[in-house]
Amino acid sequence: MDRRFGISTHLFHDTRLTREHLVHIAAHGFEAVELCATRTHFDYRDPHAIAQLGEWLSDTRLDLHSVHAPIADGMNGRTWLAPYSNASGNEQRRGAAVAETEAALLLAGQCPFRYLVLHLGTPDSGQPPGTSRAMSSDDNQPAAARRSIEEIVERAAAVNVRVALEVLPNRLGSAEALVQLLEEDLDGLDAGICLDYGHANMMGDLDDAIEAVSGHLLTTHVHDNRGTRDEHLVPFGGSINWDVALMETQKIGYDGVMMFEVSGGSGDPVDVLKRCAKARERFERAFVTF
C-alpha cells in the first residue's frame, strides 16, 4: 500500500480556517489533514462551523486523520493567548484544559477522525513567540498529567478516537518519558505516541527517539528546525538528516500517515505547500529505496 501524506492546518493557524485552505492542501497532492483545534482558527464549539467542515472535507475528499487538542485559548495574529496545561498543579486550570479537549473530541460525532494528538503540559523551551503567559514548572506535574490522560482517553474511546501523546520538549514529553508512562504508569490504557520529528531533534538524538517509540507509534508530525528553536520548517530546511530519519522510521515498521506540521511564517502558505509537495516526493523516493 502506498504511504499517505497529510498537512496540518498549523500552516494556517494564525487565521480562520476556510474551505480554500483545504482546497489548496488537496490540490498539492495531500490526502489527509490534521485540524488544529484552536477556537480562533476553528471553533470546535460552533455547530455551524463543524457542519461546514464536514462539507469541505467531502468536497475536497480529504481524510480528517487527526485533531490536535487545544493548547491555548486562541491566537491574536501570531501571538498566542493563555496556554492550556492538562498537567497543571492547579486543579482549576488542569480541569479547564481537559474540558476544552473533551469539547474538541465532540467533533468526531459529525467529522470522524482517528487520532487526538495531545500535548502533556507546556514546553520548557521553544514555545511559540508572543506567548502571553510565562511557562511554569507547575504546568508540568506528572500526577496531574496522568489524571488528565485517564479522563481524556475514556472520553475519546466513547467517540472511537485514540489518543496520541506528542513528543514535546518538557520533562513529561520526551520519547523515553512517554514510553515509560504508557508501559509502567498507564499500563493497559489504550493510548500511543505522536512522534514529532522537530521536537525530538531539539531534544537530542532523533534516531534514538524513533527507536524508543516504535512499539507505541500511532501518528507523526513532520517538520524541521536547526536544533535550538521550534521553527516548523519544511523538511530539508533545517538540520535533520532525513535520509537517516526515514530509514529508521521504515526500520521500525511505521507505515502510517506522515503529517507535515509546517509553519507559513510571514510567507505565502501556498508557496510553503509547493515546497512540502517537493519534500513529499523526496520522502516517497527514499521510502522506495529503503
C-alpha positions as CSV (number, residue, x, y, z in Angstrom):
1,M,0.0,0.0,0.0
2,D,1.3,3.5,-0.9
3,R,2.3,5.6,2.1
4,R,0.0,8.5,2.8
5,F,0.9,12.1,3.5
6,G,-1.0,14.9,5.2
7,I,-0.8,18.6,6.1
8,S,-1.7,20.1,9.5
9,T,-3.8,23.2,9.4
10,H,-0.9,24.6,11.6
11,L,0.1,26.1,8.3
12,F,-2.9,28.5,8.5
13,H,-3.1,28.6,12.3
14,D,-3.0,32.4,12.7
15,T,-6.2,32.9,10.6
16,R,-9.7,31.4,10.5
17,L,-9.8,28.1,8.6
18,T,-11.6,28.3,5.3
19,R,-12.7,25.9,2.5
20,E,-10.0,27.4,0.3
21,H,-7.3,26.2,2.7
22,L,-8.4,22.6,2.3
23,V,-8.7,23.1,-1.5
24,H,-5.0,24.2,-1.6
25,I,-4.0,21.2,0.5
26,A,-5.8,18.7,-1.8
27,A,-4.6,20.5,-4.9
28,H,-0.9,19.9,-3.9
29,G,-1.5,16.1,-3.7
30,F,-2.0,15.5,0.0
31,E,-4.6,13.0,1.1
32,A,-5.0,13.7,4.8
33,V,-5.3,16.7,7.2
34,E,-4.8,17.3,10.9
35,L,-7.1,20.0,12.3
36,C,-5.6,22.4,14.9
37,A,-8.4,22.8,17.5
38,T,-7.8,26.4,18.4
39,R,-11.0,28.4,18.6
40,T,-9.6,31.5,16.8
41,H,-8.6,29.1,14.0
42,F,-11.5,26.7,14.0
43,D,-14.3,27.0,16.6
44,Y,-14.9,23.4,17.6
45,R,-17.8,24.5,19.9
46,D,-19.8,26.0,16.9
47,P,-22.2,23.5,15.3
48,H,-22.3,25.6,12.1
49,A,-18.5,25.5,11.8
50,I,-18.5,21.8,12.3
51,A,-21.2,21.2,9.7
52,Q,-19.2,23.4,7.3
53,L,-16.0,21.5,8.0
54,G,-17.8,18.2,7.1
55,E,-18.9,19.7,3.8
56,W,-15.4,21.0,3.0
57,L,-13.8,17.6,3.7
58,S,-16.4,15.9,1.5
59,D,-15.8,18.4,-1.3
60,T,-12.0,18.1,-1.2
61,R,-12.0,14.4,-0.5
62,L,-9.6,14.9,2.3
63,D,-9.4,12.4,5.2
64,L,-9.6,14.1,8.6
65,H,-6.8,11.9,10.1
66,S,-6.3,13.7,13.4
67,V,-7.2,16.6,15.5
68,H,-4.7,18.5,17.6
69,A,-6.1,19.1,21.1
70,P,-6.4,22.7,22.2
71,I,-3.2,24.1,23.5
72,A,-4.2,27.7,24.1
73,D,-7.3,29.9,24.4
74,G,-6.5,31.4,21.0
75,M,-4.2,33.4,18.8
76,N,-4.2,37.1,18.1
77,G,-2.3,37.3,14.8
78,R,0.8,35.3,15.5
79,T,0.6,35.9,19.3
80,W,-0.6,33.0,21.5
81,L,-3.1,33.8,24.2
82,A,-3.3,32.0,27.6
83,P,-1.9,28.4,27.1
84,Y,-3.8,25.4,28.5
85,S,-2.0,22.9,30.6
86,N,-3.5,19.5,31.3
87,A,-0.6,18.8,33.7
88,S,-1.1,21.9,35.8
89,G,-0.8,21.5,39.6
90,N,-3.7,24.0,39.8
91,E,-6.8,21.8,39.6
92,Q,-9.0,24.5,38.1
93,R,-6.5,25.2,35.3
94,R,-6.0,21.5,34.7
95,G,-9.7,20.9,34.5
96,A,-10.2,23.8,32.1
97,A,-7.7,22.3,29.7
98,V,-9.3,18.8,29.9
99,A,-12.8,20.4,29.3
100,E,-11.5,22.1,26.1
101,T,-10.0,18.8,24.9
102,E,-13.3,17.0,25.6
103,A,-15.2,19.7,23.7
104,A,-12.9,19.2,20.7
105,L,-13.5,15.5,20.8
106,L,-17.2,16.1,20.1
107,L,-16.1,16.9,16.5
108,A,-15.9,13.2,15.9
109,G,-19.7,12.9,16.0
110,Q,-20.0,14.7,12.7
111,C,-16.5,14.7,11.3
112,P,-14.9,11.3,12.3
113,F,-11.2,11.2,12.9
114,R,-8.7,8.5,14.1
115,Y,-6.4,10.3,16.5
116,L,-6.4,13.1,19.0
117,V,-2.9,14.5,19.3
118,L,-2.3,15.6,22.9
119,H,0.4,17.8,24.5
120,L,1.2,16.9,28.1
121,G,1.7,20.2,29.8
122,T,3.6,23.1,28.2
123,P,7.0,23.3,26.5
124,D,10.1,24.0,28.6
125,S,11.6,25.9,25.6
126,G,10.8,26.7,22.0
127,Q,7.3,27.9,22.8
128,P,5.6,29.9,20.2
129,P,6.8,33.6,20.0
130,G,4.5,36.0,21.7
131,T,3.1,33.6,24.3
132,S,1.3,35.8,26.7
133,R,2.0,33.9,30.0
134,A,5.3,32.7,31.3
135,M,5.6,28.9,31.3
136,S,5.8,27.5,34.8
137,S,7.2,24.3,36.3
138,D,3.7,23.9,37.9
139,D,2.4,23.3,34.3
140,N,4.2,20.0,34.1
141,Q,3.2,17.9,37.1
142,P,3.3,14.1,36.4
143,A,0.4,13.2,38.7
144,A,-1.8,15.8,37.1
145,A,-0.8,14.7,33.6
146,R,-1.7,11.0,34.4
147,R,-5.1,12.1,35.8
148,S,-5.8,14.1,32.6
149,I,-4.8,11.3,30.3
150,E,-7.1,8.8,32.0
151,E,-10.0,11.2,31.7
152,I,-9.3,12.1,28.1
153,V,-8.7,8.6,26.9
154,E,-12.0,7.5,28.4
155,R,-13.9,10.3,26.6
156,A,-12.0,9.6,23.4
157,A,-12.9,5.9,23.4
158,A,-16.6,6.8,23.6
159,V,-16.3,8.5,20.2
160,N,-14.0,5.9,18.7
161,V,-10.8,8.1,18.8
162,R,-7.4,7.0,20.1
163,V,-5.1,9.4,22.0
164,A,-1.6,10.0,20.7
165,L,0.7,11.7,23.2
166,E,3.0,14.1,21.4
167,V,6.8,14.1,21.8
168,L,7.3,17.5,23.4
169,P,10.3,19.4,24.8
170,N,9.5,19.1,28.5
171,R,10.1,16.5,31.3
172,L,6.9,14.8,30.5
173,G,7.1,14.6,26.8
174,S,10.5,13.1,25.8
175,A,10.2,9.8,23.8
176,E,11.6,7.9,26.7
177,A,9.3,9.5,29.3
178,L,6.2,8.8,27.2
179,V,7.1,5.2,26.7
180,Q,7.7,4.8,30.4
181,L,4.4,6.5,31.2
182,L,2.5,4.2,28.8
183,E,4.2,1.0,29.8
184,E,4.5,1.5,33.6
185,D,2.2,4.1,34.9
186,L,-0.7,3.7,32.4
187,D,-0.3,0.0,31.6
188,G,-3.4,-1.2,29.7
189,L,-4.6,2.2,28.8
190,D,-5.4,2.5,25.0
191,A,-3.1,5.4,24.1
192,G,0.0,5.8,22.0
193,I,2.5,8.3,20.7
194,C,2.7,11.1,18.1
195,L,6.4,11.3,17.0
196,D,7.1,15.0,16.4
197,Y,10.4,14.8,14.5
198,G,11.2,18.5,15.0
199,H,10.7,18.3,18.8
200,A,12.8,15.2,19.0
201,N,15.5,16.9,17.1
202,M,15.5,19.8,19.5
203,M,15.8,17.4,22.5
204,G,18.8,15.4,21.3
205,D,19.1,12.2,19.3
206,L,16.2,11.9,16.8
207,D,17.3,8.4,15.8
208,D,17.1,7.2,19.4
209,A,13.6,8.7,19.8
210,I,12.3,6.9,16.7
211,E,13.6,3.6,18.0
212,A,12.2,4.3,21.5
213,V,8.6,5.0,20.4
214,S,8.5,2.1,17.9
215,G,6.1,-0.1,19.9
216,H,3.6,2.8,20.5
217,L,3.7,5.0,17.4
218,L,0.3,6.0,16.1
219,T,1.0,9.1,14.0
220,T,3.5,11.8,13.3
221,H,4.3,15.5,13.0
222,V,6.9,16.1,10.3
223,H,8.9,19.3,10.3
224,D,12.4,20.6,10.5
225,N,14.5,23.0,12.6
226,R,18.1,23.9,13.3
227,G,18.1,22.1,16.7
228,T,17.5,25.1,19.0
229,R,14.1,26.6,18.2
230,D,10.7,25.1,17.2
231,E,10.7,26.6,13.7
232,H,8.4,24.2,11.9
233,L,10.4,24.4,8.7
234,V,9.6,22.4,5.6
235,P,11.8,19.2,5.7
236,F,15.3,19.6,4.3
237,G,15.3,23.3,5.5
238,G,16.9,22.6,8.9
239,S,19.5,20.2,10.5
240,I,17.6,16.9,10.4
241,N,19.2,14.2,8.4
242,W,16.0,13.0,6.7
243,D,17.7,10.0,4.9
244,V,18.6,8.6,8.3
245,A,15.3,9.5,10.0
246,L,13.2,8.0,7.2
247,M,15.3,4.8,7.2
248,E,14.9,4.5,10.9
249,T,11.1,5.1,10.5
250,Q,11.0,2.4,7.9
251,K,13.0,0.1,10.1
252,I,10.6,0.2,13.0
253,G,7.7,-0.7,10.6
254,Y,5.7,2.5,10.7
255,D,3.6,2.8,7.6
256,G,1.0,5.3,8.8
257,V,0.5,8.9,7.7
258,M,3.4,11.3,7.5
259,M,1.7,14.5,8.7
260,F,3.6,17.7,7.7
261,E,3.2,20.3,10.5
262,V,4.9,23.3,9.0
263,S,4.6,27.0,9.5
264,G,3.8,29.6,6.9
265,G,5.8,32.2,8.9
266,S,5.4,35.5,7.1
267,G,5.5,34.0,3.7
268,D,2.8,32.7,1.3
269,P,1.3,29.4,2.6
270,V,0.7,28.3,-1.0
271,D,4.4,28.6,-1.6
272,V,5.0,26.5,1.5
273,L,2.7,23.9,0.2
274,K,4.6,23.7,-3.0
275,R,7.8,23.1,-1.0
276,C,6.0,20.5,1.1
277,A,5.0,18.7,-2.1
278,K,8.6,18.6,-3.3
279,A,9.7,17.3,0.1
280,R,7.0,14.6,0.0
281,E,8.4,13.5,-3.4
282,R,11.8,13.1,-1.8
283,F,10.3,11.1,1.1
284,E,8.5,8.8,-1.4
285,R,11.7,8.1,-3.3
286,A,13.6,7.5,0.0
287,F,11.0,5.0,1.2
288,V,11.1,3.1,-2.1
289,T,14.9,3.0,-1.9
290,F,14.8,1.5,1.6
